[in-house]
Amino acid sequence: MSTTGAKTRPPAPARPAGAVTAAAGGRQRAGRRPPLVLLVPACAAAVFALLPLGYLGVRALERGPAHAWAIVADERTLTLLARSLGLAAVVVFACLVLGISLAWLTVRTTLPGARAWSVLATLPLAVPSYVAAFTWLSAAPELAGFTGAALALTLVSFPYVYLPVAAALRGIDPAQEEAARSLGHRPAAVFRRVTLPQLRPAAAGGGLLVTLYVLSDFGAVSLMRFDTFTRAIHTSYRASFDRTPAAALSVVLVVLTVALVAAEVRTRGRAGHVRTGSGTVRPAQPVALGRLRFPALAWCGAVTAVAVAFPLGVLAYWLAVGNSATWNGSILFDTAVTTFGVAAAGAALTTLLALPVGVLSARHRGRAAHLLEQAAYAGHALPGITVALSLVFFAVRYAYPLYQQLPLLIAAYAVLFLPLAVAATRAAVLQAPPVLEDVARSLGRSPLRVLREVTVPLAAPGVAAGTALTFVVVMKELPATLLLRPTGMDTLATRLWTETGTGSFAAAAPYAATLILLAAIPSYLLGRHRS
Amino acid sequence: MRSPLTRPLAAIAAAALFVPVLTGCGSDAGDGDALVIYSGRNEKLVKPLLEKLEKAIGTEVDVRYGDSAELAAQILEEGDKTKADLFFSQDAGALGALSKDGLLAELPKGTLNKVDAAYRGSTGDWTGVSGRSRVIAYNPDRTDAAPDSVHDVVTSEWKGKVGYAPTNASFQAFVTGMRVLEGDDATREWLKGLKEVGKPYDNNLRVLDAVESGEVTLGLINHYYWYERAAEKGADKLTAKLHFLPGGDAGALVNVAGAGVLKSSDQSGPATEAVDFLLSKEAQHYFADETKEYPLINGVSPSGGVPAMDTLQAPKIDLGELDSLQETLAMLQAVGLV
């Protein structure tokens, strides 16, 4: 592992740490060289996350660069790209509207039952995109296409925006808003001119996760018959068994991801959690909704109804009417236990790998930190099948004893979902006042001890939220699980796939319902989470 | 900074350490002298059959279920280090891909001869074990009768009323069949016509759903989807009906699901016995009764209302010629269907 990226940078301008904190508590600081104790594990995580890229390189160039270029340069590629980005844009916009409005209502107003609503606003995370798409399609087949894909994806992914924005709203020092109000600004103006700009990094981070999710999703677009990049990659594997076109197209997705991540880093810019006081946050005075609480309640109720109640209702209907509903409690229980186990292991490993990358990205601005963060994101927009095949490729060559064993499956989850945990860690570390680390360092603590005794404990709640998020998405994962699981092992998602494969929707319903209920546990904890 | 999250998540992380215990059942699979079958056929459909197979050949069997195409891609990625001894595929195309890469072993003559040469690989390294027919599903509320040829489907009369699944392997095999039967130019024209009148769906079940709901009037599918749905909902509750095309029309192609033994297998004996079992009377009756497919050996007839094989008027074609999937795909892409 080389640290040259850090070494070549000019030395930091001398500046007292306290001054930086007073000006912008959580802001990234240029300067101090990243400690090896962070850099080495972060590089390891990055190498891990870049495995799919190595594979894609090998496969895409198998028949020469000209062949790969011909596939990429096809006009169809551009069309697919436009369709994927169009879908992502619409979904991100809708998620921002839903996520920010719900976050503001539940965190900053006198909304009746705010706590319950905040749990309900995270529950849609527990609904797999293919289940959402399927339930909508079975109720309204005419939704198929762009509308249906956008609807299903929005309803399952808006919590990616809700969660960070709600956390940011809790973390913002209310003094500025109070000052603005005291100057005679009305609440709406205060929100638009003071609060919203401070939410930008959180919203942009959530938006990025939604975008990458939309780009990598196969389930919803496939059921809704809307051709996107990922669907084309699947079609290519399926129809030709030729891995070159699929790999070449996947490389385009990686390039797109890196560009998006870079754009998001730029959006962060100088924005940060500006605090005028010390490190502790004072809760803001909630905005009295008055008679507006009725439309506010209606809005929360409507979102919950379409995102949570509707899919559960359709599953209940299938259970009630289908002939194929054969309850096998013991298989259901075993599968649920296995799913819980692999999801916990996947979330634990992902968090472990994400910690150094997240801390680096929050605390050390510089090329090395940026590159490592981008590497962690690189594979996130890739379809699960591509990541799975890349791990098959590496495992049969370099880790054959692990092949089709649990450790490799857990590793695949980490590659797939590293960005979720990195984003959560980064945001959590940013909210912890760096002055405490500086004090610890000035008292002669080693970087490792500072990390262990100061940074990690301060960021723990946010990091835990990232773990819970990863836990939920691992439970829903399908394509990599199908290819990499030990022979004979099943998760709720693979059982669901088996049952729907024969059109036995009623038999699939108990698995889908269990998946949603089980994933609801961490979602519930996330919703109650107060940082 | 206390959070209700930290403690339960610490418990989850601790629980993660016990994963190998929880899922220990998986860790001993796939090694030693068990016969490993990669099954692209759905677990619900074939698990009871593969349990019978295990008894019949007297060797322990580990089955890895997945999607045919994805399993084929996985075996291609694994190369000669694959853990699979036998590949049980939902369609001939995936077997053809493995055959083309030289990953399949030649089967004994005695095994091959149980099946008509039309329903097995041209180089003798895989064989079909059950047959499926292309059909037109139609909604009798929307039309009195379905056309007798797929060529009659691509007329302005049916504009916006035809469902099909362009990414489905069976559809693509059928297009390949049409190319073999009628040539590339005629097929390209037909595909252009289909693009004009048709509505693409993700798979055959969705096509059938669309016919059922009246969203489209006609659907180009495989016969057994209708029989599966009838088992799920009750035949009397289905609106859609099936039309088996007469006169050797390209739209009546009979394709196969099949099996092949991996060249790298150290279990080639039991693997070959397994193929023989799939072609036994017992297994062939299973396909007829349970999956509503056509048995491929003499002396076993289809059941459950599926018309007898000899009443079908399938086009005469060598399935070995269906390996030009690449060209079909290129054509589908050029026309803009996939």
Chai-1 contact restraints between the chains, C-beta under 6 A:
chainA,res_idxA,chainB,res_idxB,connection_type,confidence,min_distance_angstrom,max_distance_angstrom,comment,restraint_id
A,P141,B,S213,contact,1.0,0.0,6.0,A-B,restraint_1
A,P141,B,E215,contact,1.0,0.0,6.0,A-B,restraint_2
A,S222,B,D202,contact,1.0,0.0,6.0,A-B,restraint_3
A,R225,B,Y201,contact,1.0,0.0,6.0,A-B,restraint_4
A,R225,B,D202,contact,1.0,0.0,6.0,A-B,restraint_5
A,T235,B,T167,contact,1.0,0.0,6.0,A-B,restraint_6
A,T235,B,V338,contact,1.0,0.0,6.0,A-B,restraint_7
A,Y237,B,A69,contact,1.0,0.0,6.0,A-B,restraint_8
A,Y237,B,A73,contact,1.0,0.0,6.0,A-B,restraint_9
A,R238,B,A69,contact,1.0,0.0,6.0,A-B,restraint_10
A,A239,B,Q172,contact,1.0,0.0,6.0,A-B,restraint_11
A,A239,B,L329,contact,1.0,0.0,6.0,A-B,restraint_12
A,S240,B,L329,contact,1.0,0.0,6.0,A-B,restraint_13
A,F241,B,A72,contact,1.0,0.0,6.0,A-B,restraint_14
A,F241,B,A97,contact,1.0,0.0,6.0,A-B,restraint_15
A,S324,B,E232,contact,1.0,0.0,6.0,A-B,restraint_16
A,V337,B,L22,contact,1.0,0.0,6.0,A-B,restraint_17
A,T338,B,T23,contact,1.0,0.0,6.0,A-B,restraint_18
A,G341,B,V19,contact,1.0,0.0,6.0,A-B,restraint_19
A,G341,B,L22,contact,1.0,0.0,6.0,A-B,restraint_20
A,G341,B,T23,contact,1.0,0.0,6.0,A-B,restraint_21
A,A344,B,I12,contact,1.0,0.0,6.0,A-B,restraint_22
A,A344,B,A15,contact,1.0,0.0,6.0,A-B,restraint_23
A,A344,B,A16,contact,1.0,0.0,6.0,A-B,restraint_24
A,A345,B,A16,contact,1.0,0.0,6.0,A-B,restraint_25
A,A345,B,V19,contact,1.0,0.0,6.0,A-B,restraint_26
A,A348,B,A13,contact,1.0,0.0,6.0,A-B,restraint_27
A,A348,B,A16,contact,1.0,0.0,6.0,A-B,restraint_28
A,L389,B,E77,contact,1.0,0.0,6.0,A-B,restraint_29
A,V392,B,Q74,contact,1.0,0.0,6.0,A-B,restraint_30
A,V392,B,E77,contact,1.0,0.0,6.0,A-B,restraint_31
A,F393,B,E77,contact,1.0,0.0,6.0,A-B,restraint_32
A,V396,B,E78,contact,1.0,0.0,6.0,A-B,restraint_33
A,V396,B,K81,contact,1.0,0.0,6.0,A-B,restraint_34
A,Q404,B,G30,contact,1.0,0.0,6.0,A-B,restraint_35
A,A460,B,T6,contact,1.0,0.0,6.0,A-B,restraint_36
A,P461,B,M1,contact,1.0,0.0,6.0,A-B,restraint_37
A,P461,B,S3,contact,1.0,0.0,6.0,A-B,restraint_38
A,P461,B,L5,contact,1.0,0.0,6.0,A-B,restraint_39
A,P461,B,T6,contact,1.0,0.0,6.0,A-B,restraint_40
A,A464,B,L5,contact,1.0,0.0,6.0,A-B,restraint_41
A,A464,B,T6,contact,1.0,0.0,6.0,A-B,restraint_42
A,A464,B,L9,contact,1.0,0.0,6.0,A-B,restraint_43
A,A465,B,L5,contact,1.0,0.0,6.0,A-B,restraint_44
A,T467,B,L9,contact,1.0,0.0,6.0,A-B,restraint_45
A,L482,B,G66,contact,1.0,0.0,6.0,A-B,restraint_46
A,L483,B,Q74,contact,1.0,0.0,6.0,A-B,restraint_47
A,P486,B,G26,contact,1.0,0.0,6.0,A-B,restraint_48
A,P486,B,A29,contact,1.0,0.0,6.0,A-B,restraint_49
A,T487,B,A29,contact,1.0,0.0,6.0,A-B,restraint_50
A,T487,B,G30,contact,1.0,0.0,6.0,A-B,restraint_51
A,T487,B,D62,contact,1.0,0.0,6.0,A-B,restraint_52
A,T487,B,R64,contact,1.0,0.0,6.0,A-B,restraint_53
A,G488,B,G26,contact,1.0,0.0,6.0,A-B,restraint_54
A,G488,B,A29,contact,1.0,0.0,6.0,A-B,restraint_55
A,M489,B,T23,contact,1.0,0.0,6.0,A-B,restraint_56
A,M489,B,G26,contact,1.0,0.0,6.0,A-B,restraint_57
A,T498,B,E43,contact,1.0,0.0,6.0,A-B,restraint_58
A,G501,B,N42,contact,1.0,0.0,6.0,A-B,restraint_59
A,T502,B,N42,contact,1.0,0.0,6.0,A-B,restraint_60
A,T502,B,K44,contact,1.0,0.0,6.0,A-B,restraint_61
A,G503,B,L205,contact,1.0,0.0,6.0,A-B,restraint_62
A,G503,B,E228,contact,1.0,0.0,6.0,A-B,restraint_63
A,G503,B,R229,contact,1.0,0.0,6.0,A-B,restraint_64
A,G503,B,E232,contact,1.0,0.0,6.0,A-B,restraint_65
A,S504,B,E232,contact,1.0,0.0,6.0,A-B,restraint_66
A,L525,B,L5,contact,1.0,0.0,6.0,A-B,restraint_67
A,L525,B,P8,contact,1.0,0.0,6.0,A-B,restraint_68
A,R528,B,P4,contact,1.0,0.0,6.0,A-B,restraint_69
A,H529,B,S3,contact,1.0,0.0,6.0,A-B,restraint_70
A,H529,B,L5,contact,1.0,0.0,6.0,A-B,restraint_71
